[in-house]
Amino acid sequence: MNQIKRFAGIIWMALGPLAMYFLISTAASEIQKKPVLDTKIQWVVFVVVFIPIAVGTIIFGYYALKGEYDYLPHDSENLK
């Protein structure tokens, strides 16, 4: 199970930049289709909100790859 978690960490680390790339390219194409202020504001807000989420997935994947989630406690008495 721990090997699956570490492999999933690689996937999470790859999904963060990939999702950012697709979001930014979609935003650029949508702004190019309809270059009015409303569209620009909408896509800038989407990108600004999503970038920390994507960075969080990269960090989550890094910790999973590093093995930080190998042991998960079942209750608060088992916390290290």
Biotite code that builds the C-alpha atoms (Angstrom):
import biotite.structure as struc

atoms = struc.array([
    struc.Atom([0.000, 0.000, 0.000], chain_id="A", res_id=1, res_name="MET", atom_name="CA", element="C"),
    struc.Atom([2.866, 2.353, 0.755], chain_id="A", res_id=2, res_name="ASN", atom_name="CA", element="C"),
    struc.Atom([4.256, 1.822, -2.744], chain_id="A", res_id=3, res_name="GLN", atom_name="CA", element="C"),
    struc.Atom([0.890, 2.831, -4.189], chain_id="A", res_id=4, res_name="ILE", atom_name="CA", element="C"),
    struc.Atom([0.932, 5.994, -2.077], chain_id="A", res_id=5, res_name="LYS", atom_name="CA", element="C"),
    struc.Atom([4.417, 6.876, -3.308], chain_id="A", res_id=6, res_name="ARG", atom_name="CA", element="C"),
    struc.Atom([3.454, 6.226, -6.934], chain_id="A", res_id=7, res_name="PHE", atom_name="CA", element="C"),
    struc.Atom([0.369, 8.383, -6.437], chain_id="A", res_id=8, res_name="ALA", atom_name="CA", element="C"),
    struc.Atom([2.715, 11.098, -5.173], chain_id="A", res_id=9, res_name="GLY", atom_name="CA", element="C"),
    struc.Atom([4.441, 11.125, -8.549], chain_id="A", res_id=10, res_name="ILE", atom_name="CA", element="C"),
    struc.Atom([1.060, 11.433, -10.240], chain_id="A", res_id=11, res_name="ILE", atom_name="CA", element="C"),
    struc.Atom([0.011, 14.333, -7.966], chain_id="A", res_id=12, res_name="TRP", atom_name="CA", element="C"),
    struc.Atom([3.300, 16.105, -8.628], chain_id="A", res_id=13, res_name="MET", atom_name="CA", element="C"),
    struc.Atom([2.745, 15.775, -12.375], chain_id="A", res_id=14, res_name="ALA", atom_name="CA", element="C"),
    struc.Atom([-0.904, 16.847, -12.236], chain_id="A", res_id=15, res_name="LEU", atom_name="CA", element="C"),
    struc.Atom([-0.166, 20.226, -10.612], chain_id="A", res_id=16, res_name="GLY", atom_name="CA", element="C"),
    struc.Atom([1.918, 21.750, -13.440], chain_id="A", res_id=17, res_name="PRO", atom_name="CA", element="C"),
    struc.Atom([-0.172, 19.995, -16.082], chain_id="A", res_id=18, res_name="LEU", atom_name="CA", element="C"),
    struc.Atom([-3.387, 21.469, -14.706], chain_id="A", res_id=19, res_name="ALA", atom_name="CA", element="C"),
    struc.Atom([-1.784, 24.932, -14.483], chain_id="A", res_id=20, res_name="MET", atom_name="CA", element="C"),
    struc.Atom([-0.654, 24.682, -18.102], chain_id="A", res_id=21, res_name="TYR", atom_name="CA", element="C"),
    struc.Atom([-4.114, 23.699, -19.346], chain_id="A", res_id=22, res_name="PHE", atom_name="CA", element="C"),
    struc.Atom([-5.819, 26.368, -17.252], chain_id="A", res_id=23, res_name="LEU", atom_name="CA", element="C"),
    struc.Atom([-3.526, 29.138, -18.483], chain_id="A", res_id=24, res_name="ILE", atom_name="CA", element="C"),
    struc.Atom([-3.751, 28.006, -22.103], chain_id="A", res_id=25, res_name="SER", atom_name="CA", element="C"),
    struc.Atom([-7.546, 27.819, -21.867], chain_id="A", res_id=26, res_name="THR", atom_name="CA", element="C"),
    struc.Atom([-7.653, 31.262, -20.277], chain_id="A", res_id=27, res_name="ALA", atom_name="CA", element="C"),
    struc.Atom([-5.476, 32.700, -23.036], chain_id="A", res_id=28, res_name="ALA", atom_name="CA", element="C"),
    struc.Atom([-7.604, 31.190, -25.782], chain_id="A", res_id=29, res_name="SER", atom_name="CA", element="C"),
    struc.Atom([-10.873, 32.323, -24.181], chain_id="A", res_id=30, res_name="GLU", atom_name="CA", element="C"),
    struc.Atom([-9.553, 35.843, -23.682], chain_id="A", res_id=31, res_name="ILE", atom_name="CA", element="C"),
    struc.Atom([-8.387, 35.866, -27.292], chain_id="A", res_id=32, res_name="GLN", atom_name="CA", element="C"),
    struc.Atom([-11.835, 34.772, -28.501], chain_id="A", res_id=33, res_name="LYS", atom_name="CA", element="C"),
    struc.Atom([-13.655, 37.476, -26.585], chain_id="A", res_id=34, res_name="LYS", atom_name="CA", element="C"),
    struc.Atom([-11.268, 40.234, -25.441], chain_id="A", res_id=35, res_name="PRO", atom_name="CA", element="C"),
    struc.Atom([-13.651, 42.235, -23.276], chain_id="A", res_id=36, res_name="VAL", atom_name="CA", element="C"),
    struc.Atom([-12.933, 43.296, -19.710], chain_id="A", res_id=37, res_name="LEU", atom_name="CA", element="C"),
    struc.Atom([-15.447, 40.882, -18.163], chain_id="A", res_id=38, res_name="ASP", atom_name="CA", element="C"),
    struc.Atom([-13.761, 37.872, -19.754], chain_id="A", res_id=39, res_name="THR", atom_name="CA", element="C"),
    struc.Atom([-10.306, 39.042, -18.718], chain_id="A", res_id=40, res_name="LYS", atom_name="CA", element="C"),
    struc.Atom([-11.358, 39.590, -15.109], chain_id="A", res_id=41, res_name="ILE", atom_name="CA", element="C"),
    struc.Atom([-13.112, 36.219, -14.954], chain_id="A", res_id=42, res_name="GLN", atom_name="CA", element="C"),
    struc.Atom([-10.123, 34.247, -16.224], chain_id="A", res_id=43, res_name="TRP", atom_name="CA", element="C"),
    struc.Atom([-7.599, 36.173, -14.160], chain_id="A", res_id=44, res_name="VAL", atom_name="CA", element="C"),
    struc.Atom([-9.622, 35.360, -11.045], chain_id="A", res_id=45, res_name="VAL", atom_name="CA", element="C"),
    struc.Atom([-9.798, 31.676, -12.058], chain_id="A", res_id=46, res_name="PHE", atom_name="CA", element="C"),
    struc.Atom([-6.045, 31.508, -12.587], chain_id="A", res_id=47, res_name="VAL", atom_name="CA", element="C"),
    struc.Atom([-5.176, 33.389, -9.398], chain_id="A", res_id=48, res_name="VAL", atom_name="CA", element="C"),
    struc.Atom([-7.446, 31.158, -7.297], chain_id="A", res_id=49, res_name="VAL", atom_name="CA", element="C"),
    struc.Atom([-6.304, 27.934, -8.921], chain_id="A", res_id=50, res_name="PHE", atom_name="CA", element="C"),
    struc.Atom([-2.520, 28.447, -8.753], chain_id="A", res_id=51, res_name="ILE", atom_name="CA", element="C"),
    struc.Atom([-2.303, 27.912, -4.954], chain_id="A", res_id=52, res_name="PRO", atom_name="CA", element="C"),
    struc.Atom([-4.473, 24.823, -5.305], chain_id="A", res_id=53, res_name="ILE", atom_name="CA", element="C"),
    struc.Atom([-2.143, 23.416, -7.964], chain_id="A", res_id=54, res_name="ALA", atom_name="CA", element="C"),
    struc.Atom([0.914, 24.240, -5.842], chain_id="A", res_id=55, res_name="VAL", atom_name="CA", element="C"),
    struc.Atom([-0.777, 22.425, -2.962], chain_id="A", res_id=56, res_name="GLY", atom_name="CA", element="C"),
    struc.Atom([-1.181, 19.300, -5.081], chain_id="A", res_id=57, res_name="THR", atom_name="CA", element="C"),
    struc.Atom([2.517, 19.444, -5.934], chain_id="A", res_id=58, res_name="ILE", atom_name="CA", element="C"),
    struc.Atom([3.428, 19.732, -2.249], chain_id="A", res_id=59, res_name="ILE", atom_name="CA", element="C"),
    struc.Atom([1.018, 16.914, -1.367], chain_id="A", res_id=60, res_name="PHE", atom_name="CA", element="C"),
    struc.Atom([2.605, 14.720, -4.029], chain_id="A", res_id=61, res_name="GLY", atom_name="CA", element="C"),
    struc.Atom([6.085, 15.540, -2.765], chain_id="A", res_id=62, res_name="TYR", atom_name="CA", element="C"),
    struc.Atom([5.186, 14.465, 0.765], chain_id="A", res_id=63, res_name="TYR", atom_name="CA", element="C"),
    struc.Atom([3.516, 11.309, -0.529], chain_id="A", res_id=64, res_name="ALA", atom_name="CA", element="C"),
    struc.Atom([6.608, 10.475, -2.584], chain_id="A", res_id=65, res_name="LEU", atom_name="CA", element="C"),
    struc.Atom([8.827, 11.178, 0.408], chain_id="A", res_id=66, res_name="LYS", atom_name="CA", element="C"),
    struc.Atom([6.821, 8.692, 2.514], chain_id="A", res_id=67, res_name="GLY", atom_name="CA", element="C"),
    struc.Atom([5.207, 11.054, 4.995], chain_id="A", res_id=68, res_name="GLU", atom_name="CA", element="C"),
    struc.Atom([1.869, 9.249, 4.656], chain_id="A", res_id=69, res_name="TYR", atom_name="CA", element="C"),
    struc.Atom([3.207, 5.727, 5.197], chain_id="A", res_id=70, res_name="ASP", atom_name="CA", element="C"),
    struc.Atom([1.838, 5.596, 8.740], chain_id="A", res_id=71, res_name="TYR", atom_name="CA", element="C"),
    struc.Atom([-1.562, 7.095, 9.380], chain_id="A", res_id=72, res_name="LEU", atom_name="CA", element="C"),
    struc.Atom([-2.791, 7.020, 12.998], chain_id="A", res_id=73, res_name="PRO", atom_name="CA", element="C"),
    struc.Atom([-6.207, 5.583, 13.744], chain_id="A", res_id=74, res_name="HIS", atom_name="CA", element="C"),
    struc.Atom([-6.918, 7.853, 16.704], chain_id="A", res_id=75, res_name="ASP", atom_name="CA", element="C"),
    struc.Atom([-5.331, 10.737, 18.560], chain_id="A", res_id=76, res_name="SER", atom_name="CA", element="C"),
    struc.Atom([-3.497, 8.447, 20.997], chain_id="A", res_id=77, res_name="GLU", atom_name="CA", element="C"),
    struc.Atom([-1.372, 7.087, 18.131], chain_id="A", res_id=78, res_name="ASN", atom_name="CA", element="C"),
    struc.Atom([-0.054, 10.470, 17.024], chain_id="A", res_id=79, res_name="LEU", atom_name="CA", element="C"),
    struc.Atom([3.712, 10.863, 17.100], chain_id="A", res_id=80, res_name="LYS", atom_name="CA", element="C"),
])
